[in-house]
Amino acid sequence: MTPSQKKAVQRHRARQKQKGLERMELAVPQQDRNTLRRVASRLREGGDDADRLRMVIASALAGEELINFKQFLEMAPLEDLEFERSTEAGIRDIGF
C-alpha cells in the first residue's frame, strides 16, 4: 500500500470514529456472513429498526424468553401495508 493510500485509510477511519463507529473484525461461519453484514448495516443506519434489532439481540443473548411470531410482527414496521384475508371456509389448494 502506498503512503497516500495509507493516509486515505487513516482519514477514513478517523471520520468513522468521529461518527461513533468502531471498526471490528469477526470470524464467523461462511453461511452467517451475509446475515451479519445486514445486521451491521441496519445498526449503522440507526432508527426504529436498529432499536428493535438491538432489543431482540439483547433479549436472545440475555437468555430471556424469545419473542414469538406474533410479537415479532407487532414490532415490524407494517403500518403502511394492507393485508387481505379470505373469509371463505373450506379447504384451500396450496401448491408446493
Jmol script that loads the backbone (N, CA, C; Angstrom):
load data "model"
ATOM      1  N   MET A   1       0.852  -1.174   0.000  1.00  0.00           N
ATOM      2  CA  MET A   1       0.000   0.000   0.000  1.00  0.00           C
ATOM      3  C   MET A   1       0.896   1.235   0.000  1.00  0.00           C
ATOM      4  N   THR A   2       0.581   2.179  -0.857  1.00  0.00           N
ATOM      5  CA  THR A   2       1.388   3.393  -0.963  1.00  0.00           C
ATOM      6  C   THR A   2       1.108   4.307   0.229  1.00  0.00           C
ATOM      7  N   PRO A   3       2.026   5.239   0.480  1.00  0.00           N
ATOM      8  CA  PRO A   3       1.806   6.176   1.598  1.00  0.00           C
ATOM      9  C   PRO A   3       0.501   6.967   1.455  1.00  0.00           C
ATOM     10  N   SER A   4       0.152   7.385   0.240  1.00  0.00           N
ATOM     11  CA  SER A   4      -1.092   8.145   0.071  1.00  0.00           C
ATOM     12  C   SER A   4      -2.311   7.272   0.344  1.00  0.00           C
ATOM     13  N   GLN A   5      -2.242   5.993  -0.005  1.00  0.00           N
ATOM     14  CA  GLN A   5      -3.342   5.083   0.292  1.00  0.00           C
ATOM     15  C   GLN A   5      -3.480   4.879   1.800  1.00  0.00           C
ATOM     16  N   LYS A   6      -2.350   4.750   2.476  1.00  0.00           N
ATOM     17  CA  LYS A   6      -2.376   4.594   3.931  1.00  0.00           C
ATOM     18  C   LYS A   6      -3.002   5.816   4.600  1.00  0.00           C
ATOM     19  N   LYS A   7      -2.639   7.009   4.116  1.00  0.00           N
ATOM     20  CA  LYS A   7      -3.209   8.234   4.677  1.00  0.00           C
ATOM     21  C   LYS A   7      -4.713   8.294   4.427  1.00  0.00           C
ATOM     22  N   ALA A   8      -5.142   7.881   3.236  1.00  0.00           N
ATOM     23  CA  ALA A   8      -6.571   7.897   2.919  1.00  0.00           C
ATOM     24  C   ALA A   8      -7.340   6.962   3.847  1.00  0.00           C
ATOM     25  N   VAL A   9      -6.786   5.798   4.101  1.00  0.00           N
ATOM     26  CA  VAL A   9      -7.433   4.841   5.003  1.00  0.00           C
ATOM     27  C   VAL A   9      -7.485   5.421   6.418  1.00  0.00           C
ATOM     28  N   GLN A  10      -6.401   6.030   6.866  1.00  0.00           N
ATOM     29  CA  GLN A  10      -6.370   6.628   8.207  1.00  0.00           C
ATOM     30  C   GLN A  10      -7.409   7.742   8.335  1.00  0.00           C
ATOM     31  N   ARG A  11      -7.529   8.582   7.288  1.00  0.00           N
ATOM     32  CA  ARG A  11      -8.527   9.667   7.328  1.00  0.00           C
ATOM     33  C   ARG A  11      -9.944   9.096   7.346  1.00  0.00           C
ATOM     34  N   HIS A  12     -10.162   8.068   6.543  1.00  0.00           N
ATOM     35  CA  HIS A  12     -11.492   7.433   6.506  1.00  0.00           C
ATOM     36  C   HIS A  12     -11.845   6.869   7.881  1.00  0.00           C
ATOM     37  N   ARG A  13     -10.930   6.164   8.489  1.00  0.00           N
ATOM     38  CA  ARG A  13     -11.186   5.565   9.807  1.00  0.00           C
ATOM     39  C   ARG A  13     -11.383   6.640  10.871  1.00  0.00           C
ATOM     40  N   ALA A  14     -10.670   7.739  10.753  1.00  0.00           N
ATOM     41  CA  ALA A  14     -10.848   8.841  11.707  1.00  0.00           C
ATOM     42  C   ALA A  14     -12.253   9.447  11.570  1.00  0.00           C
ATOM     43  N   ARG A  15     -12.722   9.617  10.321  1.00  0.00           N
ATOM     44  CA  ARG A  15     -14.081  10.135  10.106  1.00  0.00           C
ATOM     45  C   ARG A  15     -15.124   9.184  10.675  1.00  0.00           C
ATOM     46  N   GLN A  16     -14.915   7.882  10.475  1.00  0.00           N
ATOM     47  CA  GLN A  16     -15.855   6.899  11.009  1.00  0.00           C
ATOM     48  C   GLN A  16     -15.885   6.958  12.528  1.00  0.00           C
ATOM     49  N   LYS A  17     -14.729   7.119  13.133  1.00  0.00           N
ATOM     50  CA  LYS A  17     -14.657   7.193  14.595  1.00  0.00           C
ATOM     51  C   LYS A  17     -15.380   8.437  15.110  1.00  0.00           C
ATOM     52  N   GLN A  18     -15.268   9.553  14.391  1.00  0.00           N
ATOM     53  CA  GLN A  18     -15.971  10.779  14.783  1.00  0.00           C
ATOM     54  C   GLN A  18     -17.488  10.574  14.731  1.00  0.00           C
ATOM     55  N   LYS A  19     -17.943   9.709  13.834  1.00  0.00           N
ATOM     56  CA  LYS A  19     -19.373   9.409  13.730  1.00  0.00           C
ATOM     57  C   LYS A  19     -19.828   8.427  14.800  1.00  0.00           C
ATOM     58  N   GLY A  20     -18.876   7.938  15.608  1.00  0.00           N
ATOM     59  CA  GLY A  20     -19.232   6.997  16.667  1.00  0.00           C
ATOM     60  C   GLY A  20     -19.185   5.548  16.222  1.00  0.00           C
ATOM     61  N   LEU A  21     -18.586   5.293  15.070  1.00  0.00           N
ATOM     62  CA  LEU A  21     -18.492   3.927  14.566  1.00  0.00           C
ATOM     63  C   LEU A  21     -17.138   3.338  14.920  1.00  0.00           C
ATOM     64  N   GLU A  22     -17.135   2.069  15.185  1.00  0.00           N
ATOM     65  CA  GLU A  22     -15.901   1.383  15.549  1.00  0.00           C
ATOM     66  C   GLU A  22     -15.675   0.214  14.607  1.00  0.00           C
ATOM     67  N   ARG A  23     -14.459   0.113  14.138  1.00  0.00           N
ATOM     68  CA  ARG A  23     -14.093  -0.953  13.218  1.00  0.00           C
ATOM     69  C   ARG A  23     -13.882  -2.241  13.998  1.00  0.00           C
ATOM     70  N   MET A  24     -14.416  -3.355  13.446  1.00  0.00           N
ATOM     71  CA  MET A  24     -14.275  -4.662  14.087  1.00  0.00           C
ATOM     72  C   MET A  24     -13.945  -5.709  13.033  1.00  0.00           C
ATOM     73  N   GLU A  25     -13.333  -6.753  13.474  1.00  0.00           N
ATOM     74  CA  GLU A  25     -13.110  -7.903  12.605  1.00  0.00           C
ATOM     75  C   GLU A  25     -13.714  -9.105  13.306  1.00  0.00           C
ATOM     76  N   LEU A  26     -14.508  -9.875  12.578  1.00  0.00           N
ATOM     77  CA  LEU A  26     -15.183 -11.033  13.145  1.00  0.00           C
ATOM     78  C   LEU A  26     -14.816 -12.283  12.360  1.00  0.00           C
ATOM     79  N   ALA A  27     -14.758 -13.377  13.056  1.00  0.00           N
ATOM     80  CA  ALA A  27     -14.605 -14.677  12.408  1.00  0.00           C
ATOM     81  C   ALA A  27     -15.926 -15.421  12.612  1.00  0.00           C
ATOM     82  N   VAL A  28     -16.654 -15.618  11.524  1.00  0.00           N
ATOM     83  CA  VAL A  28     -17.971 -16.247  11.591  1.00  0.00           C
ATOM     84  C   VAL A  28     -18.068 -17.333  10.528  1.00  0.00           C
ATOM     85  N   PRO A  29     -18.983 -18.282  10.718  1.00  0.00           N
ATOM     86  CA  PRO A  29     -19.199 -19.277   9.668  1.00  0.00           C
ATOM     87  C   PRO A  29     -19.620 -18.586   8.368  1.00  0.00           C
ATOM     88  N   GLN A  30     -19.197 -19.131   7.257  1.00  0.00           N
ATOM     89  CA  GLN A  30     -19.473 -18.524   5.960  1.00  0.00           C
ATOM     90  C   GLN A  30     -20.964 -18.320   5.728  1.00  0.00           C
ATOM     91  N   GLN A  31     -21.764 -19.259   6.201  1.00  0.00           N
ATOM     92  CA  GLN A  31     -23.212 -19.155   5.985  1.00  0.00           C
ATOM     93  C   GLN A  31     -23.837 -17.972   6.707  1.00  0.00           C
ATOM     94  N   ASP A  32     -23.176 -17.445   7.743  1.00  0.00           N
ATOM     95  CA  ASP A  32     -23.708 -16.325   8.515  1.00  0.00           C
ATOM     96  C   ASP A  32     -23.154 -14.973   8.068  1.00  0.00           C
ATOM     97  N   ARG A  33     -22.215 -14.981   7.149  1.00  0.00           N
ATOM     98  CA  ARG A  33     -21.526 -13.755   6.747  1.00  0.00           C
ATOM     99  C   ARG A  33     -22.494 -12.677   6.255  1.00  0.00           C
ATOM    100  N   ASN A  34     -23.347 -13.013   5.313  1.00  0.00           N
ATOM    101  CA  ASN A  34     -24.256 -12.006   4.757  1.00  0.00           C
ATOM    102  C   ASN A  34     -25.277 -11.539   5.780  1.00  0.00           C
ATOM    103  N   THR A  35     -25.728 -12.446   6.632  1.00  0.00           N
ATOM    104  CA  THR A  35     -26.678 -12.058   7.676  1.00  0.00           C
ATOM    105  C   THR A  35     -26.048 -11.037   8.619  1.00  0.00           C
ATOM    106  N   LEU A  36     -24.822 -11.294   9.044  1.00  0.00           N
ATOM    107  CA  LEU A  36     -24.162 -10.367   9.965  1.00  0.00           C
ATOM    108  C   LEU A  36     -23.843  -9.038   9.291  1.00  0.00           C
ATOM    109  N   ARG A  37     -23.545  -9.066   8.008  1.00  0.00           N
ATOM    110  CA  ARG A  37     -23.339  -7.802   7.286  1.00  0.00           C
ATOM    111  C   ARG A  37     -24.623  -6.986   7.265  1.00  0.00           C
ATOM    112  N   ARG A  38     -25.763  -7.655   7.041  1.00  0.00           N
ATOM    113  CA  ARG A  38     -27.041  -6.948   7.023  1.00  0.00           C
ATOM    114  C   ARG A  38     -27.371  -6.408   8.417  1.00  0.00           C
ATOM    115  N   VAL A  39     -27.068  -7.181   9.454  1.00  0.00           N
ATOM    116  CA  VAL A  39     -27.305  -6.718  10.831  1.00  0.00           C
ATOM    117  C   VAL A  39     -26.455  -5.475  11.094  1.00  0.00           C
ATOM    118  N   ALA A  40     -25.175  -5.529  10.744  1.00  0.00           N
ATOM    119  CA  ALA A  40     -24.285  -4.380  10.966  1.00  0.00           C
ATOM    120  C   ALA A  40     -24.772  -3.161  10.195  1.00  0.00           C
ATOM    121  N   SER A  41     -25.223  -3.369   8.972  1.00  0.00           N
ATOM    122  CA  SER A  41     -25.722  -2.259   8.165  1.00  0.00           C
ATOM    123  C   SER A  41     -26.950  -1.631   8.811  1.00  0.00           C
ATOM    124  N   ARG A  42     -27.870  -2.453   9.273  1.00  0.00           N
ATOM    125  CA  ARG A  42     -29.086  -1.953   9.914  1.00  0.00           C
ATOM    126  C   ARG A  42     -28.742  -1.180  11.182  1.00  0.00           C
ATOM    127  N   LEU A  43     -27.782  -1.668  11.965  1.00  0.00           N
ATOM    128  CA  LEU A  43     -27.382  -0.968  13.192  1.00  0.00           C
ATOM    129  C   LEU A  43     -26.721   0.363  12.867  1.00  0.00           C
ATOM    130  N   ARG A  44     -25.912   0.413  11.811  1.00  0.00           N
ATOM    131  CA  ARG A  44     -25.267   1.674  11.416  1.00  0.00           C
ATOM    132  C   ARG A  44     -26.295   2.718  10.994  1.00  0.00           C
ATOM    133  N   GLU A  45     -27.360   2.279  10.306  1.00  0.00           N
ATOM    134  CA  GLU A  45     -28.379   3.200   9.821  1.00  0.00           C
ATOM    135  C   GLU A  45     -29.147   3.840  10.969  1.00  0.00           C
ATOM    136  N   GLY A  46     -29.253   3.129  12.082  1.00  0.00           N
ATOM    137  CA  GLY A  46     -29.968   3.669  13.235  1.00  0.00           C
ATOM    138  C   GLY A  46     -31.472   3.644  13.026  1.00  0.00           C
ATOM    139  N   GLY A  47     -32.191   4.368  13.835  1.00  0.00           N
ATOM    140  CA  GLY A  47     -33.640   4.451  13.720  1.00  0.00           C
ATOM    141  C   GLY A  47     -34.359   3.361  14.482  1.00  0.00           C
ATOM    142  N   ASP A  48     -35.662   3.275  14.239  1.00  0.00           N
ATOM    143  CA  ASP A  48     -36.515   2.319  14.950  1.00  0.00           C
ATOM    144  C   ASP A  48     -36.137   0.870  14.664  1.00  0.00           C
ATOM    145  N   ASP A  49     -35.796   0.581  13.399  1.00  0.00           N
ATOM    146  CA  ASP A  49     -35.408  -0.794  13.054  1.00  0.00           C
ATOM    147  C   ASP A  49     -34.177  -1.230  13.839  1.00  0.00           C
ATOM    148  N   ALA A  50     -33.208  -0.343  13.944  1.00  0.00           N
ATOM    149  CA  ALA A  50     -31.987  -0.663  14.685  1.00  0.00           C
ATOM    150  C   ALA A  50     -32.296  -0.871  16.167  1.00  0.00           C
ATOM    151  N   ASP A  51     -33.172  -0.044  16.711  1.00  0.00           N
ATOM    152  CA  ASP A  51     -33.546  -0.184  18.125  1.00  0.00           C
ATOM    153  C   ASP A  51     -34.234  -1.529  18.376  1.00  0.00           C
ATOM    154  N   ARG A  52     -35.148  -1.906  17.466  1.00  0.00           N
ATOM    155  CA  ARG A  52     -35.836  -3.194  17.621  1.00  0.00           C
ATOM    156  C   ARG A  52     -34.846  -4.348  17.508  1.00  0.00           C
ATOM    157  N   LEU A  53     -33.937  -4.237  16.559  1.00  0.00           N
ATOM    158  CA  LEU A  53     -32.942  -5.290  16.367  1.00  0.00           C
ATOM    159  C   LEU A  53     -32.066  -5.430  17.606  1.00  0.00           C
ATOM    160  N   ARG A  54     -31.648  -4.324  18.172  1.00  0.00           N
ATOM    161  CA  ARG A  54     -30.842  -4.373  19.406  1.00  0.00           C
ATOM    162  C   ARG A  54     -31.617  -5.057  20.534  1.00  0.00           C
ATOM    163  N   MET A  55     -32.905  -4.746  20.622  1.00  0.00           N
ATOM    164  CA  MET A  55     -33.729  -5.335  21.671  1.00  0.00           C
ATOM    165  C   MET A  55     -33.838  -6.857  21.498  1.00  0.00           C
ATOM    166  N   VAL A  56     -34.079  -7.297  20.274  1.00  0.00           N
ATOM    167  CA  VAL A  56     -34.211  -8.732  20.016  1.00  0.00           C
ATOM    168  C   VAL A  56     -32.897  -9.451  20.287  1.00  0.00           C
ATOM    169  N   ILE A  57     -31.788  -8.871  19.834  1.00  0.00           N
ATOM    170  CA  ILE A  57     -30.473  -9.496  20.055  1.00  0.00           C
ATOM    171  C   ILE A  57     -30.150  -9.535  21.543  1.00  0.00           C
ATOM    172  N   ALA A  58     -30.367  -8.425  22.235  1.00  0.00           N
ATOM    173  CA  ALA A  58     -30.082  -8.382  23.672  1.00  0.00           C
ATOM    174  C   ALA A  58     -30.929  -9.399  24.418  1.00  0.00           C
ATOM    175  N   SER A  59     -32.178  -9.528  24.039  1.00  0.00           N
ATOM    176  CA  SER A  59     -33.076 -10.484  24.674  1.00  0.00           C
ATOM    177  C   SER A  59     -32.578 -11.913  24.452  1.00  0.00           C
ATOM    178  N   ALA A  60     -32.186 -12.216  23.231  1.00  0.00           N
ATOM    179  CA  ALA A  60     -31.713 -13.564  22.917  1.00  0.00           C
ATOM    180  C   ALA A  60     -30.423 -13.892  23.659  1.00  0.00           C
ATOM    181  N   LEU A  61     -29.535 -12.938  23.756  1.00  0.00           N
ATOM    182  CA  LEU A  61     -28.249 -13.184  24.415  1.00  0.00           C
ATOM    183  C   LEU A  61     -28.348 -13.188  25.927  1.00  0.00           C
ATOM    184  N   ALA A  62     -29.368 -12.546  26.468  1.00  0.00           N
ATOM    185  CA  ALA A  62     -29.537 -12.499  27.919  1.00  0.00           C
ATOM    186  C   ALA A  62     -30.206 -13.755  28.451  1.00  0.00           C
ATOM    187  N   GLY A  63     -30.620 -14.629  27.539  1.00  0.00           N
ATOM    188  CA  GLY A  63     -31.266 -15.853  27.971  1.00  0.00           C
ATOM    189  C   GLY A  63     -32.721 -15.664  28.324  1.00  0.00           C
ATOM    190  N   GLU A  64     -33.265 -14.494  28.012  1.00  0.00           N
ATOM    191  CA  GLU A  64     -34.669 -14.244  28.277  1.00  0.00           C
ATOM    192  C   GLU A  64     -35.511 -15.021  27.271  1.00  0.00           C
ATOM    193  N   GLU A  65     -36.790 -15.062  27.541  1.00  0.00           N
ATOM    194  CA  GLU A  65     -37.699 -15.741  26.637  1.00  0.00           C
ATOM    195  C   GLU A  65     -37.688 -15.029  25.290  1.00  0.00           C
ATOM    196  N   LEU A  66     -37.511 -15.801  24.226  1.00  0.00           N
ATOM    197  CA  LEU A  66     -37.514 -15.212  22.899  1.00  0.00           C
ATOM    198  C   LEU A  66     -38.931 -14.801  22.528  1.00  0.00           C
ATOM    199  N   ILE A  67     -39.024 -13.817  21.664  1.00  0.00           N
ATOM    200  CA  ILE A  67     -40.338 -13.368  21.244  1.00  0.00           C
ATOM    201  C   ILE A  67     -40.963 -14.387  20.309  1.00  0.00           C
ATOM    202  N   ASN A  68     -42.276 -14.434  20.300  1.00  0.00           N
ATOM    203  CA  ASN A  68     -42.950 -15.330  19.377  1.00  0.00           C
ATOM    204  C   ASN A  68     -43.243 -14.578  18.079  1.00  0.00           C
ATOM    205  N   PHE A  69     -43.790 -15.285  17.103  1.00  0.00           N
ATOM    206  CA  PHE A  69     -44.008 -14.708  15.787  1.00  0.00           C
ATOM    207  C   PHE A  69     -44.967 -13.520  15.843  1.00  0.00           C
ATOM    208  N   LYS A  70     -45.990 -13.616  16.660  1.00  0.00           N
ATOM    209  CA  LYS A  70     -46.949 -12.510  16.776  1.00  0.00           C
ATOM    210  C   LYS A  70     -46.259 -11.260  17.315  1.00  0.00           C
ATOM    211  N   GLN A  71     -45.415 -11.425  18.329  1.00  0.00           N
ATOM    212  CA  GLN A  71     -44.688 -10.288  18.881  1.00  0.00           C
ATOM    213  C   GLN A  71     -43.733  -9.699  17.844  1.00  0.00           C
ATOM    214  N   PHE A  72     -43.097 -10.576  17.071  1.00  0.00           N
ATOM    215  CA  PHE A  72     -42.195 -10.114  16.023  1.00  0.00           C
ATOM    216  C   PHE A  72     -42.953  -9.249  15.012  1.00  0.00           C
ATOM    217  N   LEU A  73     -44.132  -9.711  14.598  1.00  0.00           N
ATOM    218  CA  LEU A  73     -44.926  -8.943  13.639  1.00  0.00           C
ATOM    219  C   LEU A  73     -45.390  -7.624  14.236  1.00  0.00           C
ATOM    220  N   GLU A  74     -45.699  -7.615  15.519  1.00  0.00           N
ATOM    221  CA  GLU A  74     -46.117  -6.375  16.167  1.00  0.00           C
ATOM    222  C   GLU A  74     -44.988  -5.351  16.192  1.00  0.00           C
ATOM    223  N   MET A  75     -43.756  -5.807  16.253  1.00  0.00           N
ATOM    224  CA  MET A  75     -42.609  -4.911  16.267  1.00  0.00           C
ATOM    225  C   MET A  75     -42.230  -4.451  14.863  1.00  0.00           C
ATOM    226  N   ALA A  76     -42.616  -5.209  13.854  1.00  0.00           N
ATOM    227  CA  ALA A  76     -42.217  -4.903  12.475  1.00  0.00           C
ATOM    228  C   ALA A  76     -42.903  -3.631  11.981  1.00  0.00           C
ATOM    229  N   PRO A  77     -42.211  -2.889  11.114  1.00  0.00           N
ATOM    230  CA  PRO A  77     -42.808  -1.660  10.573  1.00  0.00           C
ATOM    231  C   PRO A  77     -43.802  -1.988   9.461  1.00  0.00           C
ATOM    232  N   LEU A  78     -45.033  -2.324   9.817  1.00  0.00           N
ATOM    233  CA  LEU A  78     -46.032  -2.751   8.846  1.00  0.00           C
ATOM    234  C   LEU A  78     -47.184  -1.764   8.720  1.00  0.00           C
ATOM    235  N   GLU A  79     -47.000  -0.529   9.193  1.00  0.00           N
ATOM    236  CA  GLU A  79     -48.105   0.423   9.230  1.00  0.00           C
ATOM    237  C   GLU A  79     -48.708   0.680   7.853  1.00  0.00           C
ATOM    238  N   ASP A  80     -47.875   0.775   6.831  1.00  0.00           N
ATOM    239  CA  ASP A  80     -48.355   1.168   5.510  1.00  0.00           C
ATOM    240  C   ASP A  80     -48.782  -0.011   4.645  1.00  0.00           C
ATOM    241  N   LEU A  81     -48.713  -1.216   5.162  1.00  0.00           N
ATOM    242  CA  LEU A  81     -49.078  -2.386   4.378  1.00  0.00           C
ATOM    243  C   LEU A  81     -50.523  -2.771   4.642  1.00  0.00           C
ATOM    244  N   GLU A  82     -51.188  -3.207   3.599  1.00  0.00           N
ATOM    245  CA  GLU A  82     -52.559  -3.678   3.737  1.00  0.00           C
ATOM    246  C   GLU A  82     -52.595  -5.162   3.418  1.00  0.00           C
ATOM    247  N   PHE A  83     -53.264  -5.912   4.254  1.00  0.00           N
ATOM    248  CA  PHE A  83     -53.379  -7.350   4.067  1.00  0.00           C
ATOM    249  C   PHE A  83     -54.835  -7.710   3.815  1.00  0.00           C
ATOM    250  N   GLU A  84     -55.031  -8.675   2.922  1.00  0.00           N
ATOM    251  CA  GLU A  84     -56.371  -9.186   2.670  1.00  0.00           C
ATOM    252  C   GLU A  84     -56.391 -10.650   3.065  1.00  0.00           C
ATOM    253  N   ARG A  85     -57.479 -11.045   3.672  1.00  0.00           N
ATOM    254  CA  ARG A  85     -57.606 -12.428   4.113  1.00  0.00           C
ATOM    255  C   ARG A  85     -58.972 -12.936   3.678  1.00  0.00           C
ATOM    256  N   SER A  86     -58.966 -14.073   3.048  1.00  0.00           N
ATOM    257  CA  SER A  86     -60.218 -14.655   2.599  1.00  0.00           C
ATOM    258  C   SER A  86     -60.996 -15.167   3.804  1.00  0.00           C
ATOM    259  N   THR A  87     -62.293 -14.903   3.813  1.00  0.00           N
ATOM    260  CA  THR A  87     -63.137 -15.375   4.911  1.00  0.00           C
ATOM    261  C   THR A  87     -63.902 -16.628   4.524  1.00  0.00           C
ATOM    262  N   GLU A  88     -63.625 -17.148   3.324  1.00  0.00           N
ATOM    263  CA  GLU A  88     -64.318 -18.349   2.871  1.00  0.00           C
ATOM    264  C   GLU A  88     -63.836 -19.556   3.658  1.00  0.00           C
ATOM    265  N   ALA A  89     -64.774 -20.352   4.111  1.00  0.00           N
ATOM    266  CA  ALA A  89     -64.425 -21.558   4.840  1.00  0.00           C
ATOM    267  C   ALA A  89     -64.156 -22.670   3.840  1.00  0.00           C
ATOM    268  N   GLY A  90     -63.429 -23.658   4.266  1.00  0.00           N
ATOM    269  CA  GLY A  90     -63.178 -24.796   3.390  1.00  0.00           C
ATOM    270  C   GLY A  90     -61.704 -25.053   3.203  1.00  0.00           C
ATOM    271  N   ILE A  91     -61.430 -25.999   2.380  1.00  0.00           N
ATOM    272  CA  ILE A  91     -60.052 -26.407   2.142  1.00  0.00           C
ATOM    273  C   ILE A  91     -59.490 -25.569   0.991  1.00  0.00           C
ATOM    274  N   ARG A  92     -58.337 -25.046   1.211  1.00  0.00           N
ATOM    275  CA  ARG A  92     -57.675 -24.273   0.167  1.00  0.00           C
ATOM    276  C   ARG A  92     -56.622 -25.128  -0.502  1.00  0.00           C
ATOM    277  N   ASP A  93     -56.460 -24.929  -1.787  1.00  0.00           N
ATOM    278  CA  ASP A  93     -55.440 -25.649  -2.538  1.00  0.00           C
ATOM    279  C   ASP A  93     -54.126 -24.903  -2.373  1.00  0.00           C
ATOM    280  N   ILE A  94     -53.163 -25.565  -1.761  1.00  0.00           N
ATOM    281  CA  ILE A  94     -51.862 -24.968  -1.543  1.00  0.00           C
ATOM    282  C   ILE A  94     -50.866 -25.713  -2.408  1.00  0.00           C
ATOM    283  N   GLY A  95     -50.261 -25.018  -3.348  1.00  0.00           N
ATOM    284  CA  GLY A  95     -49.298 -25.652  -4.254  1.00  0.00           C
ATOM    285  C   GLY A  95     -47.899 -25.634  -3.674  1.00  0.00           C
ATOM    286  N   PHE A  96     -47.226 -26.714  -3.849  1.00  0.00           N
ATOM    287  CA  PHE A  96     -45.829 -26.817  -3.379  1.00  0.00           C
ATOM    288  C   PHE A  96     -44.915 -27.008  -4.550  1.00  0.00           C
TER     289      PHE A  96
END
end "model"
wireframe off; spacefill off
backbone 0.3
color backbone group
